[in-house]
Amino acid sequence: MTDTELKIKGFEILSSQLGLVEMEKFISLIQLEKFDYTKWRQNLFGGMSGKDISAMAMKSKTGK
């Protein structure tokens, strides 16, 4: 996926999930704040194992 395709896909996802106004607000907040993606990503699953994350993803996908 090219950078342009990724940006378009990201905007589509944000827009569909948040709506246009909230998407713009989210983008503004990200640009204004010092946001360390690497640190956020490391803390995202709080020590969960890969198996736990996979189970959570499968549960979310199936809705069960």
Phi and psi restraints in degrees (value plus and minus 20) as a CYANA .aco file:
   2 THR   PHI     -97.0   -57.0
   2 THR   PSI     146.2   186.2
   3 ASP   PHI     -79.4   -39.4
   3 ASP   PSI     -61.9   -21.9
   4 THR   PHI     -84.0   -44.0
   4 THR   PSI     -63.8   -23.8
   5 GLU   PHI     -82.5   -42.5
   5 GLU   PSI     -59.8   -19.8
   6 LEU   PHI     -84.3   -44.3
   6 LEU   PSI     -63.6   -23.6
   7 LYS   PHI     -82.6   -42.6
   7 LYS   PSI     -63.6   -23.6
   8 ILE   PHI     -82.5   -42.5
   8 ILE   PSI     -66.1   -26.1
   9 LYS   PHI     -81.3   -41.3
   9 LYS   PSI     -62.9   -22.9
  10 GLY   PHI     -81.1   -41.1
  10 GLY   PSI     -64.7   -24.7
  11 PHE   PHI     -82.7   -42.7
  11 PHE   PSI     -60.3   -20.3
  12 GLU   PHI     -82.0   -42.0
  12 GLU   PSI     -64.2   -24.2
  13 ILE   PHI     -86.1   -46.1
  13 ILE   PSI     -68.4   -28.4
  14 LEU   PHI     -79.9   -39.9
  14 LEU   PSI     -64.6   -24.6
  15 SER   PHI     -83.0   -43.0
  15 SER   PSI     -63.7   -23.7
  16 SER   PHI     -89.7   -49.7
  16 SER   PSI     -51.7   -11.7
  17 GLN   PHI    -109.0   -69.0
  17 GLN   PSI     -52.1   -12.1
  18 LEU   PHI    -131.1   -91.1
  18 LEU   PSI     -42.5    -2.5
  19 GLY   PHI      67.4   107.4
  19 GLY   PSI     142.8   182.8
  20 LEU   PHI     -83.2   -43.2
  20 LEU   PSI     -64.2   -24.2
  21 VAL   PHI     -85.2   -45.2
  21 VAL   PSI     -67.8   -27.8
  22 GLU   PHI     -88.5   -48.5
  22 GLU   PSI     -52.2   -12.2
  23 MET   PHI     -82.1   -42.1
  23 MET   PSI     -66.9   -26.9
  24 GLU   PHI     -81.2   -41.2
  24 GLU   PSI     -61.4   -21.4
  25 LYS   PHI     -82.0   -42.0
  25 LYS   PSI     -64.5   -24.5
  26 PHE   PHI     -80.1   -40.1
  26 PHE   PSI     -67.2   -27.2
  27 ILE   PHI     -81.7   -41.7
  27 ILE   PSI     -61.8   -21.8
  28 SER   PHI     -82.3   -42.3
  28 SER   PSI     -62.4   -22.4
  29 LEU   PHI     -83.4   -43.4
  29 LEU   PSI     -62.3   -22.3
  30 ILE   PHI     -83.6   -43.6
  30 ILE   PSI     -61.0   -21.0
  31 GLN   PHI     -90.5   -50.5
  31 GLN   PSI     -51.7   -11.7
  32 LEU   PHI     -99.3   -59.3
  32 LEU   PSI     -55.0   -15.0
  33 GLU   PHI    -108.1   -68.1
  33 GLU   PSI     131.5   171.5
  34 LYS   PHI     -95.3   -55.3
  34 LYS   PSI      89.2   129.2
  35 PHE   PHI    -137.4   -97.4
  35 PHE   PSI      95.2   135.2
  36 ASP   PHI    -117.8   -77.8
  36 ASP   PSI      75.2   115.2
  37 TYR   PHI     -78.0   -38.0
  37 TYR   PSI     -60.9   -20.9
  38 THR   PHI     -81.8   -41.8
  38 THR   PSI     -65.7   -25.7
  39 LYS   PHI     -84.7   -44.7
  39 LYS   PSI     -63.3   -23.3
  40 TRP   PHI     -79.6   -39.6
  40 TRP   PSI     -64.7   -24.7
  41 ARG   PHI     -84.4   -44.4
  41 ARG   PSI     -59.1   -19.1
  42 GLN   PHI     -84.8   -44.8
  42 GLN   PSI     -52.0   -12.0
  43 ASN   PHI    -114.4   -74.4
  43 ASN   PSI     -23.3    16.7
  44 LEU   PHI     -77.2   -37.2
  44 LEU   PSI     -63.6   -23.6
  45 PHE   PHI    -128.5   -88.5
  45 PHE   PSI      -7.1    32.9
  46 GLY   PHI      23.7    63.7
  46 GLY   PSI      28.2    68.2
  47 GLY   PHI      61.8   101.8
  47 GLY   PSI     -10.6    29.4
  48 MET   PHI     -88.7   -48.7
  48 MET   PSI     128.3   168.3
  49 SER   PHI     -97.5   -57.5
  49 SER   PSI     143.1   183.1
  50 GLY   PHI     -78.2   -38.2
  50 GLY   PSI     -57.2   -17.2
  51 LYS   PHI     -84.9   -44.9
  51 LYS   PSI     -62.4   -22.4
  52 ASP   PHI     -83.7   -43.7
  52 ASP   PSI     -63.1   -23.1
  53 ILE   PHI     -83.8   -43.8
  53 ILE   PSI     -62.7   -22.7
  54 SER   PHI     -82.2   -42.2
  54 SER   PSI     -64.2   -24.2
  55 ALA   PHI     -82.4   -42.4
  55 ALA   PSI     -61.4   -21.4
  56 MET   PHI     -83.6   -43.6
  56 MET   PSI     -61.2   -21.2
  57 ALA   PHI     -85.7   -45.7
  57 ALA   PSI     -63.0   -23.0
  58 MET   PHI     -85.4   -45.4
  58 MET   PSI     -59.1   -19.1
  59 LYS   PHI     -83.5   -43.5
  59 LYS   PSI     -62.7   -22.7
  60 SER   PHI     -84.4   -44.4
  60 SER   PSI     -60.7   -20.7
  61 LYS   PHI     -86.5   -46.5
  61 LYS   PSI     -60.0   -20.0
  62 THR   PHI    -111.7   -71.7
  62 THR   PSI     -36.8     3.2
  63 GLY   PHI      56.0    96.0
  63 GLY   PSI      -4.9    35.1
